[in-house]
Amino acid sequence: MDFIARNRGLIVFGVVWGLVLAALPAVFAFDDPFTLSPFLVSAFVCSALAGVVGATLAGRWVSGRSGMLASLFAGILHGVVFSVFASLTIWICLAVNISGFSTATPGNIFNLVSNPGIFAMSGVAAWAIFVYSLAAGMVLSLISGSFILRAGGGGVAGYNLRSGKGSI
């Protein structure tokens, strides 16, 4: 499988995975989830980026492997990397949002230095995001792993795509 095509598939899968996992908390976290606020947009961007990072790292690990166990480990690796990256980026975005920073008032970013409690408040939300995304990643690890395995050039559930032979 071509290297560029493999990465394109992993990137598309990572973006879709991140957006789907971010949609559920966005519906419950905001009063009107269908109005786009700067924080909501940055949360979706961070989640999509976390999905891409997790999928490409898991795809790199799974390259050349096949089988159900490789699919499971790829899904677990994707879930862990996605959870860590998503919670860290959302933590930063939430801290900047709570500080009152905007393009109209860029000086409010210094509120982070004068009020370190902002990091604690946003840290609680980051832990909740980490637990949610890790739980979803672990529950759906076999499904996400099979997508990553297929996009990464391996075989799915004992079937090797390169040789066309199965070993179930």
Backbone bond lengths (Angstrom), bond angles and torsions (degrees), N, CA, C in turn:
res aa  C-N    CA-C-N  psi(-1)  N-CA   C-N-CA  omega(-1)  CA-C   N-CA-C  phi
1 M - - - 1.453 - - 1.527 107.83 -
2 D 1.274 116.43 140.23 1.452 122.80 -178.15 1.529 110.60 -65.99
3 F 1.335 115.98 140.04 1.461 121.17 -177.71 1.522 112.05 -61.19
4 I 1.320 117.79 -42.18 1.469 121.58 -178.99 1.530 110.41 -68.02
5 A 1.320 117.00 -42.57 1.470 119.53 178.92 1.519 110.93 -64.38
6 R 1.330 117.59 -36.99 1.460 120.83 178.91 1.525 110.43 -64.54
7 N 1.315 116.63 -45.67 1.463 119.55 179.75 1.517 111.51 -66.81
8 R 1.318 117.81 -36.25 1.464 120.47 177.85 1.514 110.71 -62.35
9 G 1.304 117.53 -42.68 1.465 121.39 177.81 1.517 111.97 -64.60
10 L 1.329 116.90 -40.61 1.462 120.29 178.62 1.523 111.17 -68.09
11 I 1.320 117.10 -37.36 1.465 120.54 178.90 1.519 110.40 -66.19
12 V 1.318 117.13 -45.33 1.471 120.35 179.20 1.529 109.83 -62.96
13 F 1.328 117.24 -44.68 1.456 120.19 178.31 1.526 110.77 -61.19
14 G 1.334 117.79 -43.72 1.460 121.15 -179.70 1.515 112.98 -63.05
15 V 1.321 117.33 -41.71 1.466 120.87 178.46 1.523 110.36 -64.02
16 V 1.321 116.89 -47.32 1.464 120.49 -179.28 1.531 110.25 -63.48
17 W 1.326 116.98 -43.27 1.462 121.33 179.65 1.528 110.72 -60.30
18 G 1.331 116.57 -46.65 1.458 120.52 -179.69 1.515 112.82 -63.74
19 L 1.322 117.11 -41.86 1.467 120.25 -179.25 1.526 111.90 -69.57
20 V 1.320 116.91 -38.05 1.469 119.77 179.22 1.530 110.30 -66.72
21 L 1.336 117.02 -42.78 1.464 118.75 179.31 1.520 112.32 -69.82
22 A 1.321 118.38 -27.78 1.470 120.97 179.94 1.525 111.97 -81.68
23 A 1.306 117.53 -20.97 1.469 119.90 -175.62 1.531 112.20 -67.24
24 L 1.313 117.65 -40.61 1.470 120.20 -177.59 1.532 112.61 -63.79
25 P 1.330 119.77 -50.20 1.472 117.79 177.45 1.523 112.87 -66.16
26 A 1.323 118.05 -29.78 1.470 120.41 179.29 1.524 111.16 -65.30
27 V 1.315 116.78 -34.54 1.463 120.12 178.85 1.525 110.70 -67.60
28 F 1.336 117.06 -39.28 1.462 120.25 -176.76 1.526 113.70 -88.11
29 A 1.323 118.18 -22.30 1.464 120.77 -173.90 1.523 113.61 -83.55
30 F 1.304 117.55 -25.78 1.456 119.71 -174.68 1.524 110.13 -112.79
31 D 1.333 115.67 149.50 1.465 120.26 179.83 1.519 110.92 -62.87
32 D 1.314 116.58 -47.52 1.458 121.61 177.80 1.526 107.75 -121.82
33 P 1.340 117.50 92.73 1.464 120.04 -171.81 1.525 114.26 -70.06
34 F 1.314 117.55 -9.51 1.454 118.78 -176.20 1.514 113.04 -97.80
35 T 1.339 117.67 4.37 1.458 120.84 172.41 1.523 107.45 -98.87
36 L 1.295 115.98 131.79 1.455 120.19 -176.59 1.523 110.32 -86.51
37 S 1.305 115.24 115.35 1.452 120.82 172.91 1.529 107.38 -102.27
38 P 1.312 118.41 161.57 1.470 119.19 178.15 1.529 112.61 -59.70
39 F 1.333 116.66 -36.12 1.457 118.31 179.04 1.531 111.25 -68.20
40 L 1.326 117.69 -40.37 1.459 120.49 179.83 1.530 110.78 -63.78
41 V 1.315 116.46 -41.24 1.466 120.07 177.83 1.528 110.14 -64.04
42 S 1.335 116.98 -44.42 1.465 119.14 179.51 1.532 111.14 -66.63
43 A 1.327 118.08 -32.94 1.461 120.68 177.17 1.528 111.01 -66.12
44 F 1.322 117.08 -41.88 1.466 119.91 177.13 1.527 111.40 -66.79
45 V 1.313 117.37 -39.31 1.467 120.52 178.68 1.534 109.75 -65.14
46 C 1.332 116.81 -44.60 1.467 120.51 179.27 1.524 111.15 -64.01
47 S 1.302 117.69 -39.38 1.456 120.84 179.50 1.532 111.20 -67.61
48 A 1.323 116.59 -42.07 1.461 119.95 177.29 1.525 110.77 -64.45
49 L 1.322 116.81 -41.11 1.460 120.85 178.27 1.526 110.93 -64.95
50 A 1.325 117.41 -39.60 1.463 121.15 177.00 1.525 110.89 -64.04
51 G 1.325 116.62 -38.32 1.459 119.83 176.86 1.513 112.30 -63.95
52 V 1.323 116.66 -39.36 1.468 121.16 178.78 1.525 110.23 -66.77
53 V 1.325 117.34 -44.97 1.464 120.30 179.77 1.528 110.38 -62.16
54 G 1.321 116.95 -45.50 1.462 120.17 179.17 1.517 112.75 -63.49
55 A 1.324 116.95 -42.33 1.465 120.27 -178.46 1.520 112.02 -69.09
56 T 1.330 117.60 -40.56 1.463 118.75 -179.34 1.526 111.82 -70.99
57 L 1.329 117.72 -36.64 1.468 118.69 176.21 1.525 111.37 -68.01
58 A 1.319 116.80 -42.23 1.468 119.60 177.24 1.524 110.45 -66.69
59 G 1.325 117.65 -37.87 1.462 120.93 177.36 1.510 112.39 -65.41
60 R 1.314 116.41 -34.93 1.461 119.75 177.46 1.528 110.24 -68.36
61 W 1.331 116.42 -39.10 1.457 120.05 179.09 1.523 111.20 -67.36
62 V 1.321 118.02 -38.24 1.454 122.69 -172.42 1.526 112.74 -83.55
63 S 1.292 117.90 -6.47 1.460 121.65 -176.31 1.529 111.18 -55.03
64 G 1.323 116.28 120.45 1.450 122.66 178.64 1.516 115.02 87.18
65 R 1.295 119.12 -3.26 1.458 121.73 179.30 1.520 109.54 -97.40
66 S 1.317 115.75 161.52 1.455 119.50 177.03 1.521 108.69 -150.06
67 G 1.313 115.09 164.03 1.451 120.61 175.96 1.518 113.30 110.38
68 M 1.310 113.78 169.78 1.458 121.52 -177.34 1.528 111.37 -67.46
69 L 1.321 117.26 -39.51 1.460 120.67 -179.67 1.527 111.14 -66.40
70 A 1.313 117.96 -40.75 1.464 121.15 176.88 1.523 110.49 -63.93
71 S 1.319 116.81 -37.77 1.459 121.36 177.70 1.528 110.61 -64.26
72 L 1.325 116.43 -42.99 1.460 120.62 179.32 1.527 111.24 -64.60
73 F 1.329 117.54 -45.67 1.462 120.59 -179.94 1.524 111.72 -66.86
74 A 1.328 117.86 -35.05 1.467 120.33 176.46 1.518 110.32 -64.98
75 G 1.325 117.48 -40.94 1.462 121.02 177.39 1.511 112.87 -65.66
76 I 1.334 116.39 -39.63 1.465 120.07 178.18 1.518 110.41 -66.81
77 L 1.330 117.36 -44.70 1.463 120.89 178.13 1.521 110.69 -60.96
78 H 1.321 116.67 -43.39 1.464 120.25 177.62 1.521 110.81 -61.44
79 G 1.325 118.07 -43.80 1.460 121.39 -179.45 1.519 112.59 -63.20
80 V 1.320 117.44 -41.74 1.464 120.70 -179.41 1.520 111.11 -68.86
81 V 1.322 117.54 -47.92 1.471 120.87 -179.58 1.523 110.30 -63.93
82 F 1.330 117.25 -43.28 1.458 121.01 178.28 1.524 110.65 -59.73
83 S 1.324 117.40 -45.33 1.464 121.31 -177.40 1.518 112.08 -63.41
84 V 1.306 116.85 -45.85 1.465 120.40 -179.51 1.525 110.50 -64.30
85 F 1.319 116.66 -48.35 1.461 119.96 -176.80 1.527 111.49 -67.24
86 A 1.328 117.48 -41.14 1.468 120.37 179.78 1.522 111.27 -64.99
87 S 1.319 117.48 -43.75 1.470 119.03 -178.09 1.521 111.42 -67.71
88 L 1.316 118.44 -38.12 1.467 120.17 178.49 1.529 112.11 -66.79
89 T 1.323 116.79 -43.76 1.468 118.60 -178.80 1.523 111.49 -70.28
90 I 1.312 117.37 -37.72 1.461 119.53 177.79 1.527 110.06 -69.02
91 W 1.317 117.93 -35.10 1.458 121.37 176.48 1.528 110.80 -59.01
92 I 1.322 116.14 -45.94 1.467 120.28 178.78 1.523 110.75 -65.32
93 C 1.321 117.65 -46.20 1.473 120.75 -179.52 1.524 111.43 -62.36
94 L 1.319 116.69 -41.23 1.459 119.96 -179.27 1.528 111.32 -68.54
95 A 1.325 117.27 -38.97 1.463 119.91 177.63 1.525 110.96 -63.49
96 V 1.321 116.95 -42.10 1.471 120.50 178.04 1.525 110.14 -65.96
97 N 1.316 117.40 -38.61 1.462 121.51 179.34 1.530 111.20 -66.13
98 I 1.329 117.52 -43.93 1.460 121.12 179.95 1.526 110.82 -66.18
99 S 1.337 117.06 -31.52 1.470 119.62 -178.75 1.526 112.29 -66.17
100 G 1.322 117.37 -17.54 1.457 120.87 -179.60 1.507 113.30 92.60
101 F 1.313 117.25 10.06 1.462 121.44 179.59 1.520 110.50 -65.29
102 S 1.304 116.21 135.15 1.463 122.72 172.46 1.519 107.32 -154.16
103 T 1.300 116.29 173.85 1.470 118.81 178.43 1.514 111.23 -68.95
104 A 1.326 116.99 -24.77 1.465 120.27 178.40 1.531 111.46 -78.57
105 T 1.342 116.63 -31.38 1.470 120.45 -179.25 1.528 109.66 -129.72
106 P 1.332 117.81 73.72 1.465 119.23 -177.84 1.523 113.65 -69.42
107 G 1.330 118.05 -19.53 1.461 120.83 179.35 1.510 113.85 -69.24
108 N 1.323 117.40 -16.10 1.470 120.23 -179.77 1.526 113.06 -69.49
109 I 1.315 117.70 -9.35 1.458 119.85 177.12 1.528 110.74 -64.13
110 F 1.335 116.63 -24.31 1.464 120.65 178.79 1.522 112.14 -72.63
111 N 1.328 117.80 -9.01 1.465 120.78 173.14 1.523 111.23 -63.23
112 L 1.330 116.90 -24.31 1.462 120.23 177.33 1.525 110.83 -64.76
113 V 1.320 116.74 -34.81 1.466 120.73 -179.82 1.528 110.70 -77.56
114 S 1.322 116.14 -41.14 1.460 119.23 -176.22 1.530 113.05 -79.29
115 N 1.324 118.63 -19.67 1.459 121.95 -179.06 1.537 109.30 -132.23
116 P 1.330 117.61 84.83 1.466 119.10 -178.29 1.521 114.08 -68.43
117 G 1.325 117.84 -9.43 1.458 120.57 176.47 1.516 112.54 -64.58
118 I 1.330 115.73 -19.24 1.466 120.14 177.34 1.525 109.94 -61.48
119 F 1.335 116.61 -39.29 1.462 119.48 179.40 1.524 111.32 -66.62
120 A 1.336 116.68 -35.52 1.469 119.77 178.06 1.521 110.92 -68.00
121 M 1.346 117.12 -43.09 1.468 119.96 179.22 1.523 110.99 -63.14
122 S 1.325 116.91 -44.53 1.459 119.02 -179.66 1.526 110.91 -74.10
123 G 1.338 117.77 -24.45 1.461 121.05 177.18 1.515 112.98 -66.10
124 V 1.328 116.67 -34.16 1.473 120.24 177.29 1.530 109.73 -63.26
125 A 1.321 115.72 -43.56 1.464 119.32 177.73 1.524 111.02 -66.31
126 A 1.323 117.10 -36.77 1.469 120.30 178.95 1.524 110.90 -64.46
127 W 1.344 117.60 -39.09 1.463 120.02 176.36 1.520 111.49 -64.53
128 A 1.320 116.28 -40.31 1.472 119.46 178.00 1.525 110.48 -63.16
129 I 1.312 117.09 -41.56 1.472 120.87 178.01 1.520 110.12 -65.23
130 F 1.328 117.13 -40.50 1.460 120.53 178.98 1.525 111.10 -62.03
131 V 1.318 117.16 -47.76 1.468 120.69 -178.81 1.525 110.94 -64.06
132 Y 1.337 116.94 -43.85 1.465 120.78 179.90 1.524 111.22 -62.49
133 S 1.337 116.92 -49.64 1.462 119.31 -175.99 1.528 111.45 -70.85
134 L 1.329 117.83 -32.75 1.464 119.48 176.73 1.522 110.89 -68.84
135 A 1.337 117.19 -41.68 1.466 119.99 177.92 1.525 110.96 -63.52
136 A 1.327 116.61 -44.70 1.470 119.35 178.34 1.521 110.86 -65.01
137 G 1.318 116.81 -39.16 1.461 120.42 179.03 1.512 112.82 -65.84
138 M 1.337 117.14 -37.71 1.461 120.02 179.69 1.531 111.30 -73.42
139 V 1.320 116.68 -40.15 1.463 119.64 179.81 1.530 110.52 -65.84
140 L 1.310 116.40 -40.19 1.464 121.13 -177.35 1.527 112.72 -98.86
141 S 1.335 118.05 19.36 1.465 120.67 -173.86 1.522 113.18 -64.60
142 L 1.301 118.10 -36.34 1.463 119.40 -179.81 1.530 110.89 -68.72
143 I 1.322 116.53 -37.26 1.466 120.39 178.71 1.520 110.51 -69.00
144 S 1.343 116.63 -49.98 1.464 119.00 -179.69 1.521 110.73 -66.00
145 G 1.329 116.60 -36.53 1.466 119.48 178.33 1.503 113.27 -63.81
146 S 1.330 117.20 -36.69 1.467 118.51 178.78 1.525 111.30 -68.95
147 F 1.333 117.38 -36.05 1.465 119.54 174.98 1.527 110.81 -65.37
148 I 1.319 116.63 -43.10 1.462 120.78 179.67 1.521 110.24 -66.06
149 L 1.317 116.53 -40.16 1.456 120.63 179.32 1.521 111.52 -63.85
150 R 1.309 115.72 -41.02 1.468 119.47 178.50 1.526 110.87 -67.54
151 A 1.328 117.44 -43.73 1.462 120.67 -179.85 1.524 111.51 -71.93
152 G 1.348 116.41 -27.58 1.459 120.45 -179.09 1.515 113.80 -83.40
153 G 1.315 118.41 -3.66 1.455 120.81 175.31 1.509 114.62 95.72
154 G 1.318 118.07 5.89 1.455 120.91 178.05 1.508 110.39 -89.69
155 G 1.300 115.95 -165.77 1.454 121.03 177.93 1.512 110.57 -108.63
156 V 1.305 115.97 160.26 1.453 120.37 -177.69 1.514 108.91 -112.41
157 A 1.320 116.00 127.78 1.468 124.03 173.25 1.517 112.42 52.65
158 G 1.332 116.14 49.63 1.452 120.38 175.71 1.505 114.43 85.21
159 Y 1.302 119.55 4.48 1.453 122.27 -179.33 1.514 108.49 -111.08
160 N 1.310 117.60 119.39 1.450 121.84 -178.64 1.524 109.20 -87.67
161 L 1.323 117.23 119.93 1.456 120.88 -177.25 1.512 112.73 -71.54
162 R 1.331 117.46 -26.63 1.468 119.99 -177.79 1.523 111.95 -74.97
163 S 1.328 116.80 -43.92 1.454 118.73 -176.63 1.518 112.83 -92.88
164 G 1.309 117.46 -20.67 1.464 120.95 -179.43 1.522 112.65 80.97
165 K 1.315 116.95 9.87 1.464 120.62 -177.84 1.518 109.32 -108.42
166 G 1.301 115.67 141.78 1.456 120.37 179.54 1.505 111.77 -105.96
167 S 1.320 115.30 151.32 1.472 121.21 175.16 1.519 107.76 -138.88
168 I 1.295 115.42 81.46 1.465 120.17 -176.08 1.492 110.27 -88.04
